[in-house]
Amino acid sequence: MQRVVEEWLKISLYDLETAEAMLKTKRYLYVAFMCQQALEKILKALYVQIEAKLPPRTHNLLYSNAIGL
């Protein structure tokens, strides 16, 4: 499962780097979107680390929070 955690974190870092690039060009809508995507991936990595199983498929951060993701 550690590989899965590392992959989620690697992709989240890419999303944050993309957000930084969008910030430099003042594309704020995309900055917010990419930050949200990065947060989802970080939460999923945390879920895998704690639960030792794959996370549920959802993009709803409120639902993710409610189930402890």
C-alpha positions, 0 to 999 in steps of 0.5 A: 500500500505504500506505493499507492500512498506515494503515487497519490502524493506524487500526483498531488504535488504535480497538481500543486505545481500546476496551480502555481503555474496558473497563479503566475498567469492569473488564472484563478479559477484553475488555481482553485480547481487544482488546489482542490484536486491536490487536496483530494489526492492528499486525503486519499493518500492519508486514507490509504495510509491509515486504513490500508485499503483503497479509498472510496471513489468520490470528489466530494470533500464534505463527504470525504470528511464525513467518512474520515477521509 
